[in-house]
Amino acid sequence: MAEVFGNGGESVPISGQYECSECGFRHHFAQGETFPPDHHPQKPWTLYVRD
């Protein structure tokens, strides 16, 4: 089950493959990076696969 972790502009808490809850786009983010603020504003990123 995916866990909701953050919105655009927030810091990435855990490294791994994330999925946009709006469109399903997947992207790898490293811990400490920032979720892109302009992808789908107000739609959270969910952790799909943890590193």
C-alpha positions as CSV (number, residue, x, y, z in Angstrom):
1,M,0.0,0.0,0.0
2,A,1.4,3.4,-0.9
3,E,1.9,6.0,1.7
4,V,1.2,9.7,1.2
5,F,4.3,11.7,2.0
6,G,4.2,15.3,0.7
7,N,3.1,18.1,-1.6
8,G,5.0,20.1,-4.1
9,G,7.6,22.3,-2.4
10,E,8.0,20.1,0.6
11,S,11.2,18.1,1.5
12,V,11.4,14.4,0.6
13,P,11.5,12.4,3.8
14,I,12.5,9.0,2.4
15,S,14.5,8.1,-0.7
16,G,12.6,6.1,-3.3
17,Q,10.2,5.9,-6.2
18,Y,7.2,8.3,-5.8
19,E,4.0,8.5,-7.7
20,C,1.8,11.6,-8.3
21,S,-1.6,11.0,-6.7
22,E,-3.2,12.9,-9.6
23,C,-1.8,11.4,-12.7
24,G,0.3,8.4,-11.7
25,F,3.6,9.9,-13.0
26,R,6.5,8.2,-11.2
27,H,9.9,9.7,-10.3
28,H,12.8,8.8,-8.0
29,F,13.5,11.4,-5.3
30,A,16.4,11.2,-2.8
31,Q,15.9,12.1,0.9
32,G,16.3,15.9,1.3
33,E,15.3,16.8,-2.2
34,T,12.2,18.9,-2.8
35,F,9.0,17.7,-4.4
36,P,8.4,19.8,-7.6
37,P,5.9,22.5,-6.7
38,D,4.5,22.8,-10.2
39,H,3.7,19.2,-11.1
40,H,0.1,19.1,-9.8
41,P,-0.4,21.8,-7.1
42,Q,-2.2,20.5,-4.0
43,K,-1.9,16.9,-5.0
44,P,0.4,14.8,-2.8
45,W,3.2,12.4,-3.8
46,T,3.0,8.9,-2.6
47,L,5.9,6.6,-1.9
48,Y,5.6,3.7,-4.4
49,V,8.9,1.8,-3.8
50,R,11.3,2.7,-0.9
51,D,15.1,2.5,-1.6
